[in-house]
Amino acid sequence: MYFFNARYTLKIPETETEITGAAIAASAVSAVDLDKRAQKQFDKHEHFKRRLLDPQLYMASVDPALDPDTTEKLAAYPWFHGTSVPEYSSGEHGTRTKWKEANRPALLANWTRTVPTDSASIQAAAEAAVQYQLKIGCDSILLAVPLTTIEDQSLETEITWMRAGIEACSRLGVGLPVYATVALSEAVLHASPLKNPVIHSFSNYISSRRELAGAYIVMEQSETGKYFWDAKDPLMACMVLIDDLHRGARKKVIVNYLGTFGVVATAAGAEIWASGYNLSQRRFSRTAKPGRAYPRYHSFATAGDIGLKDDLDKINEAGLLSEVITPTAADAPLRKALERKLTVENVPQWKHSQSNTTAAQAHYLQVAARAAATLNEIQAKDRCEWVYDWLKTASELVKKLETKKLVTSASDTRHQKVWLDVFQQWRDYAKQ
């Protein structure tokens, strides 16, 4: 299933294929604003009828000097620095904006760039994260767990937080599925995935806990500007972890911040993958700075994005548009113009200009939702062949475009062969 990776805006462009649910990032919206939305707005949007809240404890070390806005939003949640976050009162504060203005200095001052370490504080923080998810009506519970940055196979800190979350769910009588967050820094993933002790320690522990429905997996990319991962070991590590949990332990898996690699993860057994059009919705990074976006054409045929400044026009001139295009209602004006031998610049909704991304976002969401729906209709044993054929065709098409010099660095053409290699390597692993 595909979940929209929600940021601040709840409303999204209409898609022809239903989007199953939404994953809400704590870093995207302050708790005081999220409270209001849960009370009055969620039910107005179909994709929020099923929702997850990612507590994002793994972002505790974000530097407020680099991104004070994100830090302020995170600091408004009580699991980062104890339960001392002031409560909002309409009578006392008037508006939520005034509450944020009044409390901003204190929230930022309390931001220590660390997670609680003593037992009582961990218990309180873990329970606060569970309580908040129950409060806003989440579909499942994602336990708050810090980022894994050191290759320590004991996972003492992470397991301490998982146990605290499990115990909190027991005390609160939670009847929803509970997922342990597995948040991995890329620093611990550049090792042989089949022998990486961190990966197998996580899968062993989660498999052993009957209270856990499975894992919620997030991986941090070190290169902040990339929309698509082309690092083989981290992607293979993700596939191994999914396989160990799903096929090995019959646990469920949710993945986030992998973009359309979520389609590949589905073949390995992931139940839900979350993504979105913008860079911040496709990858997780503690050091990335927010910036203005430009439209990008998502081509499912190439398993990547095609640059709109020149590349799509060159592809059209070479007579290869039909091989690259992925038709949706959102790209209909673009397709019609290109078929008439006009250029991208002649289509206002797709013109390569700053923040002109409404049509591109609608197109991406439709493509993602359609891919997820297609996989959902295919029996599990046949998904592997479908994904393999998709990646093989995409790799061959990208090679053709590069050979003919029809794409520049504005298009994403470096990852397709890596994804295919990772998928083949995982299939070999799964046969053992």
C-alpha positions as a printed NumPy array, in Angstrom:
array([[  0.   ,   0.   ,   0.   ],
       [  1.092,   3.542,  -0.7  ],
       [  0.805,   6.213,   2.022],
       [  1.232,   9.902,   1.273],
       [  4.176,  11.25 ,   3.253],
       [  2.4  ,  14.291,   4.666],
       [  4.083,  17.581,   5.375],
       [  2.329,  20.759,   6.556],
       [ -0.409,  20.861,   3.913],
       [ -3.196,  18.333,   4.34 ],
       [ -4.889,  18.814,   0.985],
       [ -3.328,  17.136,  -2.022],
       [ -4.263,  17.174,  -5.702],
       [ -6.957,  14.715,  -6.71 ],
       [ -5.711,  11.421,  -8.085],
       [ -7.484,   8.861, -10.239],
       [ -6.294,   6.082,  -7.925],
       [ -7.136,   6.265,  -4.24 ],
       [ -4.265,   6.958,  -1.867],
       [ -4.664,   4.504,   1.   ],
       [ -3.388,   6.593,   3.89 ],
       [ -0.953,   9.185,   5.195],
       [  2.224,   9.16 ,   7.273],
       [  2.596,  12.384,   9.246],
       [  6.097,  13.567,  10.111],
       [  6.486,  15.257,  13.493],
       [  9.078,  17.558,  11.899],
       [  6.482,  18.852,   9.434],
       [  3.894,  20.264,  11.809],
       [  3.956,  21.48 ,  15.389],
       [  2.023,  19.42 ,  17.921],
       [ -0.271,  22.33 ,  18.716],
       [ -1.298,  22.574,  15.044],
       [ -1.622,  18.819,  14.661],
       [ -4.041,  18.754,  17.613],
       [ -6.396,  21.096,  15.766],
       [ -6.195,  19.11 ,  12.557],
       [ -6.961,  15.855,  14.338],
       [-10.05 ,  17.446,  15.865],
       [-11.42 ,  19.243,  12.819],
       [ -9.689,  18.454,   9.538],
       [ -8.469,  14.865,   9.166],
       [-11.844,  13.379,   8.337],
       [-12.313,  15.861,   5.488],
       [ -9.503,  14.183,   3.537],
       [ -9.806,  10.579,   2.415],
       [ -6.072,   9.859,   2.609],
       [ -6.072,  10.811,   6.305],
       [ -8.769,   8.304,   7.233],
       [ -5.875,   5.884,   7.795],
       [ -2.941,   7.678,   9.355],
       [  0.379,   7.141,  11.063],
       [  2.422,   9.592,  13.097],
       [  6.172,   9.208,  12.892],
       [  7.48 ,  10.51 ,  16.267],
       [ 10.9  ,  11.045,  14.633],
       [ 12.912,  10.678,  17.817],
       [ 15.726,   9.827,  15.406],
       [ 15.893,  13.557,  14.564],
       [ 16.841,  14.545,  18.106],
       [ 20.33 ,  15.658,  17.069],
       [ 19.166,  18.178,  14.432],
       [ 21.13 ,  21.422,  14.71 ],
       [ 18.784,  24.374,  15.402],
       [ 21.336,  26.712,  13.841],
       [ 20.83 ,  24.932,  10.499],
       [ 17.069,  24.525,  10.703],
       [ 15.358,  26.407,  13.555],
       [ 11.857,  25.951,  12.106],
       [ 12.099,  22.154,  12.066],
       [ 13.665,  22.144,  15.514],
       [ 10.858,  24.274,  16.924],
       [  8.231,  21.884,  15.537],
       [  9.956,  18.822,  16.951],
       [ 10.531,  20.488,  20.318],
       [  6.778,  20.966,  20.72 ],
       [  6.387,  17.195,  21.148],
       [  6.96 ,  15.974,  24.734],
       [  9.076,  12.92 ,  23.94 ],
       [ 12.161,  14.95 ,  23.   ],
       [ 12.901,  16.697,  26.298],
       [ 10.518,  15.383,  28.871],
       [  6.876,  16.24 ,  29.398],
       [  7.463,  19.929,  30.175],
       [  5.927,  21.289,  26.954],
       [  3.332,  23.924,  27.975],
       [ -0.26 ,  23.019,  27.11 ],
       [ -2.208,  25.196,  24.714],
       [ -5.221,  27.022,  26.123],
       [ -7.421,  29.121,  23.867],
       [ -8.453,  31.198,  26.867],
       [ -4.874,  31.932,  27.859],
       [ -3.139,  32.109,  24.484],
       [ -5.891,  33.02 ,  22.073],
       [ -4.513,  31.51 ,  18.882],
       [ -2.085,  28.691,  18.273],
       [  0.191,  31.124,  16.48 ],
       [  0.443,  33.208,  19.655],
       [  1.181,  30.049,  21.671],
       [  4.066,  29.236,  19.322],
       [  5.401,  32.786,  19.46 ],
       [  5.254,  32.815,  23.254],
       [  6.884,  29.409,  23.711],
       [  9.393,  29.403,  20.845],
       [ 12.368,  30.676,  22.948],
       [ 11.801,  28.081,  25.679],
       [ 11.27 ,  25.229,  23.221],
       [ 14.519,  26.006,  21.412],
       [ 16.373,  26.544,  24.701],
       [ 15.301,  23.078,  25.875],
       [ 16.563,  21.453,  22.675],
       [ 19.633,  19.544,  23.829],
       [ 20.326,  17.602,  20.58 ],
       [ 20.232,  14.419,  22.661],
       [ 17.572,  11.959,  23.781],
       [ 16.644,  11.205,  27.396],
       [ 19.011,   8.651,  28.908],
       [ 17.778,   7.829,  32.413],
       [ 15.17 ,   5.122,  32.828],
       [ 12.363,   7.308,  34.2  ],
       [ 12.733,   9.894,  31.435],
       [ 12.816,   7.242,  28.726],
       [  9.668,   5.644,  30.118],
       [  7.908,   9.012,  30.243],
       [  8.992,   9.971,  26.723],
       [  8.074,   6.599,  25.216],
       [  4.642,   6.727,  26.83 ],
       [  4.077,  10.309,  25.681],
       [  4.702,   9.254,  22.075],
       [  2.191,   6.402,  22.357],
       [ -0.413,   8.586,  24.066],
       [ -0.182,  11.25 ,  21.407],
       [ -0.711,   8.757,  18.597],
       [ -3.771,   7.418,  20.373],
       [ -5.014,  10.971,  20.859],
       [ -4.979,  11.833,  17.146],
       [ -6.478,   8.509,  16.068],
       [ -3.563,   6.761,  14.395],
       [ -4.073,   3.468,  12.558],
       [ -1.047,   1.864,  14.266],
       [  1.547,   2.847,  16.862],
       [  5.113,   3.659,  15.796],
       [  7.425,   3.461,  18.796],
       [  9.831,   6.335,  19.408],
       [ 13.377,   5.002,  18.942],
       [ 16.61 ,   7.005,  18.463],
       [ 18.819,   6.93 ,  15.364],
       [ 21.365,   4.129,  15.097],
       [ 24.702,   5.771,  14.298],
       [ 27.199,   3.262,  15.713],
       [ 27.829,  -0.323,  14.618],
       [ 27.042,  -1.784,  18.013],
       [ 25.283,  -5.079,  17.564],
       [ 24.012,  -5.034,  21.15 ],
       [ 21.675,  -2.126,  20.257],
       [ 21.418,  -1.417,  23.98 ],
       [ 19.99 ,   2.101,  23.604],
       [ 17.549,   1.233,  20.822],
       [ 16.251,  -1.846,  22.618],
       [ 15.826,   0.125,  25.835],
       [ 13.535,   2.54 ,  23.987],
       [ 11.658,  -0.291,  22.272],
       [ 11.036,  -2.008,  25.613],
       [  9.844,   1.264,  27.11 ],
       [  7.414,   1.719,  24.224],
       [  6.139,  -1.852,  24.492],
       [  5.614,  -1.442,  28.236],
       [  3.798,   1.858,  27.668],
       [  1.451,   0.166,  25.191],
       [  0.746,  -2.529,  27.768],
       [ -0.015,  -0.004,  30.526],
       [ -2.3  ,   1.968,  28.219],
       [ -4.096,  -1.126,  26.971],
       [ -3.255,  -0.437,  23.329],
       [ -5.069,  -2.755,  20.945],
       [ -3.594,  -1.345,  17.739],
       [ -0.674,  -2.915,  15.837],
       [  2.641,  -1.735,  17.305],
       [  5.743,  -1.21 ,  15.173],
       [  9.299,  -0.733,  16.372],
       [ 11.034,   2.133,  14.604],
       [ 14.316,   1.117,  12.983],
       [ 16.105,   4.33 ,  12.026],
       [ 19.518,   3.735,  10.501],
       [ 22.216,   6.252,   9.679],
       [ 23.924,   5.569,   6.377],
       [ 27.172,   5.398,   8.375],
       [ 26.207,   1.933,   9.674],
       [ 25.01 ,   0.634,   6.305],
       [ 28.161,   0.67 ,   4.187],
       [ 29.094,  -2.89 ,   5.076],
       [ 28.255,  -6.285,   3.671],
       [ 24.453,  -6.354,   4.104],
       [ 24.393, -10.13 ,   4.495],
       [ 26.838,  -9.974,   7.396],
       [ 25.935,  -6.609,   8.927],
       [ 25.426,  -7.36 ,  12.656],
       [ 23.251,  -4.276,  13.153],
       [ 20.695,  -5.477,  10.607],
       [ 20.462,  -8.971,  12.044],
       [ 20.366,  -7.735,  15.651],
       [ 17.336,  -5.607,  14.825],
       [ 15.553,  -8.421,  13.018],
       [ 16.341, -10.907,  15.806],
       [ 14.987,  -8.657,  18.549],
       [ 11.843,  -7.557,  16.709],
       [ 11.137, -11.143,  15.669],
       [ 11.351, -12.275,  19.269],
       [  8.767,  -9.807,  20.612],
       [  5.237, -11.068,  20.154],
       [  3.926,  -7.616,  21.174],
       [  5.373,  -6.117,  17.978],
       [  3.463,  -6.356,  14.706],
       [  6.679,  -5.508,  12.912],
       [  9.031,  -2.667,  12.042],
       [  8.858,   0.852,  10.662],
       [ 12.096,   1.344,   8.718],
       [ 13.762,   4.687,   7.953],
       [ 17.263,   5.164,   6.557],
       [ 19.228,   8.407,   6.507],
       [ 20.854,   9.516,   3.263],
       [ 24.168,  11.314,   3.622],
       [ 23.877,  13.085,   0.241],
       [ 21.095,  15.541,   0.929],
       [ 20.286,  16.653,  -2.627],
       [ 19.43 ,  13.27 ,  -4.127],
       [ 15.854,  12.311,  -4.918],
       [ 16.855,   8.674,  -5.584],
       [ 19.339,   6.491,  -3.714],
       [ 22.117,   4.905,  -5.733],
       [ 24.039,   3.414,  -2.79 ],
       [ 23.969,  -0.35 ,  -3.157],
       [ 24.835,  -1.563,   0.355],
       [ 22.23 ,   0.531,   2.229],
       [ 19.464,  -0.495,  -0.181],
       [ 20.44 ,  -4.143,   0.056],
       [ 20.547,  -3.876,   3.853],
       [ 16.974,  -2.606,   3.75 ],
       [ 15.905,  -5.546,   1.567],
       [ 17.596,  -8.054,   3.877],
       [ 15.944,  -6.543,   6.941],
       [ 12.522,  -6.611,   5.265],
       [ 13.06 , -10.2  ,   4.154],
       [ 14.22 , -11.38 ,   7.574],
       [ 11.19 ,  -9.838,   9.244],
       [  8.535, -10.681,   6.669],
       [  9.554, -14.047,   5.252],
       [ 11.613, -15.17 ,   8.21 ],
       [  9.455, -14.031,  11.143],
       [  6.06 , -13.32 ,   9.542],
       [  6.187,  -9.746,  10.79 ],
       [  4.837,  -6.687,   8.949],
       [  7.057,  -3.926,   7.588],
       [  6.486,  -0.257,   6.783],
       [  9.194,   1.721,   4.949],
       [  9.534,   5.469,   4.512],
       [ 11.825,   7.958,   2.745],
       [ 12.858,   5.59 ,  -0.029],
       [ 10.826,   7.175,  -2.827],
       [  9.665,   4.692,  -5.446],
       [ 12.184,   2.156,  -4.181],
       [  9.175,   1.41 ,  -2.004],
       [  7.842,  -0.536,  -5.005],
       [ 10.926,  -2.747,  -4.827],
       [ 10.528,  -3.061,  -1.053],
       [  6.964,  -4.277,  -1.596],
       [  8.268,  -7.229,  -3.593],
       [ 10.423,  -8.181,  -0.593],
       [  7.407,  -8.066,   1.702],
       [  6.905,  -4.472,   2.842],
       [  3.219,  -3.87 ,   3.53 ],
       [  3.263,  -0.053,   3.305],
       [  5.66 ,   2.411,   1.68 ],
       [  5.402,   6.144,   2.186],
       [  6.687,   8.875,  -0.066],
       [  5.744,  12.168,  -1.676],
       [  6.761,  14.443,  -4.499],
       [  9.084,  16.889,  -2.709],
       [ 12.661,  16.085,  -1.751],
       [ 11.844,  16.196,   1.971],
       [  9.134,  13.578,   1.369],
       [ 11.437,  11.202,  -0.486],
       [ 14.498,  11.143,   1.722],
       [ 15.437,  11.638,   5.368],
       [ 18.396,  13.831,   6.24 ],
       [ 19.329,  15.652,   9.426],
       [ 21.446,  18.215,   7.579],
       [ 19.348,  19.106,   4.535],
       [ 18.126,  22.688,   4.318],
       [ 14.662,  23.5  ,   2.974],
       [ 14.622,  25.228,  -0.392],
       [ 12.441,  26.142,  -3.34 ],
       [ 11.422,  23.264,  -5.57 ],
       [ 11.274,  23.068,  -9.352],
       [  8.933,  20.781, -11.308],
       [ 10.263,  17.336, -12.212],
       [  8.581,  14.83 , -14.524],
       [  8.291,  11.438, -12.87 ],
       [  8.647,   8.702, -15.459],
       [  7.702,   5.286, -14.095],
       [  9.062,   3.822, -17.313],
       [ 12.545,   5.02 , -16.355],
       [ 12.013,   4.563, -12.599],
       [ 13.203,   8.139, -12.228],
       [ 12.579,  11.835, -12.86 ],
       [ 13.228,  13.486, -16.217],
       [ 14.489,  17.076, -16.279],
       [ 12.01 ,  19.577, -17.669],
       [ 14.379,  22.368, -18.623],
       [ 15.735,  20.615, -21.741],
       [ 15.747,  16.836, -21.397],
       [ 12.089,  16.046, -22.02 ],
       [ 12.112,  18.267, -25.115],
       [ 15.19 ,  16.474, -26.469],
       [ 13.581,  13.097, -25.854],
       [ 10.491,  14.264, -27.717],
       [ 12.541,  15.545, -30.66 ],
       [ 14.275,  12.162, -30.853],
       [ 10.911,  10.398, -31.153],
       [ 11.199,   8.54 , -27.821],
       [  8.525,  10.358, -25.84 ],
       [  6.109,   7.42 , -25.916],
       [  8.742,   5.203, -24.266],
       [  9.396,   7.651, -21.432],
       [  6.012,   9.158, -20.666],
       [  3.729,   7.829, -17.908],
       [  0.237,   9.114, -18.746],
       [ -1.925,  10.614, -15.987],
       [ -4.65 ,  13.249, -15.891],
       [ -2.118,  15.707, -14.457],
       [  0.308,  15.428, -17.37 ],
       [ -2.382,  15.512, -20.107],
       [ -1.733,  19.185, -21.071],
       [  1.999,  18.438, -21.255],
       [  1.532,  15.36 , -23.425],
       [ -0.811,  17.157, -25.795],
       [  1.611,  20.055, -26.217],
       [  4.581,  17.773, -26.84 ],
       [  2.598,  15.746, -29.364],
       [  2.019,  19.021, -31.241],
       [  5.799,  19.528, -31.237],
       [  5.612,  22.368, -28.726],
       [  8.098,  22.607, -25.863],
       [  7.693,  22.276, -22.105],
       [  7.976,  26.06 , -21.833],
       [  4.682,  26.345, -23.723],
       [  2.799,  24.543, -20.939],
       [  2.297,  26.901, -17.954],
       [  1.543,  24.077, -15.466],
       [  4.838,  22.352, -16.299],
       [  7.129,  25.259, -17.14 ],
       [ 10.5  ,  24.906, -15.417],
       [ 10.119,  27.688, -12.868],
       [ 10.512,  27.933,  -9.121],
       [  7.648,  26.503,  -7.027],
       [  5.612,  25.601, -10.132],
       [  5.088,  22.062,  -8.868],
       [  1.328,  21.532,  -8.498],
       [  0.904,  19.474, -11.671],
       [  4.19 ,  17.615, -11.135],
       [  3.129,  16.653,  -7.608],
       [ -0.304,  15.461,  -8.756],
       [  1.373,  13.391, -11.458],
       [  3.868,  11.8  ,  -9.032],
       [  1.154,  10.902,  -6.521],
       [ -0.979,   9.325,  -9.229],
       [  1.933,   7.262, -10.521],
       [  2.863,   6.096,  -7.001],
       [ -0.722,   5.226,  -6.072],
       [ -1.241,   3.374,  -9.341],
       [  1.933,   1.323,  -8.9  ],
       [  0.886,   0.352,  -5.368],
       [ -2.613,  -0.575,  -6.524],
       [ -1.198,  -2.707,  -9.335],
       [  1.077,  -4.593,  -6.941],
       [ -1.81 ,  -5.089,  -4.547],
       [ -3.729,  -6.914,  -7.271],
       [ -0.815,  -9.206,  -8.086],
       [ -0.257, -12.332,  -6.042],
       [  2.841, -12.147,  -3.866],
       [  4.656, -14.85 ,  -5.855],
       [  4.202, -12.846,  -9.082],
       [  5.284,  -9.467,  -7.709],
       [  8.954, -10.32 ,  -8.028],
       [  8.67 , -10.899, -11.77 ],
       [  6.67 ,  -7.713, -12.216],
       [  9.248,  -5.636, -10.318],
       [ 12.15 ,  -7.339, -12.093],
       [ 10.631,  -6.601, -15.511],
       [ 10.035,  -2.973, -14.489],
       [ 13.615,  -2.444, -13.303],
       [ 15.165,  -4.268, -16.255],
       [ 13.128,  -2.25 , -18.763],
       [ 13.917,   0.993, -16.933],
       [ 17.65 ,   0.247, -16.894],
       [ 17.653,  -0.514, -20.605],
       [ 15.665,   2.622, -21.429],
       [ 17.962,   4.837, -19.368],
       [ 20.995,   3.328, -21.113],
       [ 19.422,   4.134, -24.493],
       [ 18.738,   7.741, -23.45 ],
       [ 22.291,   8.171, -22.18 ],
       [ 23.813,   6.626, -25.299],
       [ 21.864,   9.068, -27.461],
       [ 22.875,  11.921, -25.091],
       [ 19.262,  12.875, -24.473],
       [ 19.559,  13.346, -20.702],
       [ 21.698,  15.588, -18.536],
       [ 22.358,  15.716, -14.806],
       [ 18.891,  17.276, -14.464],
       [ 17.463,  13.782, -14.971],
       [ 17.882,  10.93 , -12.5  ],
       [ 19.579,   8.133, -14.418],
       [ 22.249,   6.839, -12.015],
       [ 20.214,   4.587,  -9.751],
       [ 18.281,   2.248, -12.062],
       [ 21.076,  -0.266, -12.612],
       [ 21.859,  -0.193,  -8.884],
       [ 18.233,  -0.944,  -8.033],
       [ 18.198,  -3.82 , -10.514],
       [ 21.434,  -5.25 ,  -9.098],
       [ 20.111,  -4.948,  -5.536],
       [ 16.882,  -6.676,  -6.5  ],
       [ 18.717,  -9.546,  -8.173],
       [ 21.059,  -9.904,  -5.203],
       [ 18.09 , -10.001,  -2.826],
       [ 16.357, -12.674,  -4.925],
       [ 19.478, -14.808,  -4.712],
       [ 19.534, -14.258,  -0.932],
       [ 15.86 , -15.181,  -0.61 ],
       [ 16.438, -18.49 ,  -2.436],
       [ 18.961, -19.665,   0.176]])
